[in-house]
Amino acid sequence: LLILWMIAPLMIIGSVAAVVSFVSITLGGILALVSLPLLSLFLFIIDLFSHISPVLTLKNVPVSLVVGYYLLLCAVTLQLARRQNP
């Protein structure tokens, strides 16, 4: 949620800069620099939280457990979808 709001403006600025760069590479570069503060904040937040979250690694997980998990997940998803659309 901290970076979600930045994605749309960054995509718009980048797209406009890319289109403008076909006409003038200098003007396109200047427009691309407008997104630099947002990109820096975006990367800072990602880097900050990448050090916080632990990584969970599982070794030697049986295939039947993985298949069972996904079948259960699909069953719950279908059940919830049926409740919303009777």
N, C-alpha and C positions, 0 to 999 in steps of 0.2 A: 504494500500500500504506500510505502514511502516513495517508490519510484514509478508507480503505475501511471500517475498523472503526467509524467515527463515523456512518455512514449509517443503520444499523439503529436505534441508540438515538435519533438525531435524528428519524427517522420515527415511532418509537413515542411519544416525548414529544410531538411535534407532533400526532399523531393523538389522543392522550388529551386534550391541551389543547383541541383543536377540539371534541371530543365534550363535554367538561366545560363549555366556553363556552356551549353551548346551555342548560345549567342555570344557570350563574353566570358572567357575563362576567368578574368580578373573579378568581374562582378559576381560570378558564381562562387569564387573563393571567398569573397567578402561575406556573402550570404552564409556560406558554410561556417565561417568564423563566429557568426551570431549564435550558433548552437553550441559553441565551445563551453560556456559556463554550465549549461545544463548537462552536457556530456561529462564534464569533470565531476559534477555533483553525483550524477548517475553512477559513474565508476567508483567514486569514493564510498557511496552507500553500499554498493555491491561488495567492494573489497572489505569494508568494515564488517558486514554480516557474514562474509565467507569464512572469517576466522572464528566466529562464534559457534556456528552450527557444527555439531559432531557428525562424523561420517560413520554410517553403520554398514559393516561388511559382513556378509554371510558366506561361509564356505561349505561346500558339500551339501547343498540344499537339494533334496530329492525332486525330480521332475514332477512326480505326482502331487507334491505339496504346492508347487507353483501352479500347476493346472487346476488343482482344487481351489486355490485362492482366487484365480481369475474366474472360474465358474461361479463361485460364491459371489464375487463382485458383480458379475453379470446378472445373477438372479436377484440380488438386492436392487440393482439399477432398474431392471424390468418391473419389479414389484412396485417400486416408487413411481415409475412412469405410469403404471396402470392405475394407481390411486389418484393421480392427478387428472387422468383422462378416463373417466368411467364409461 
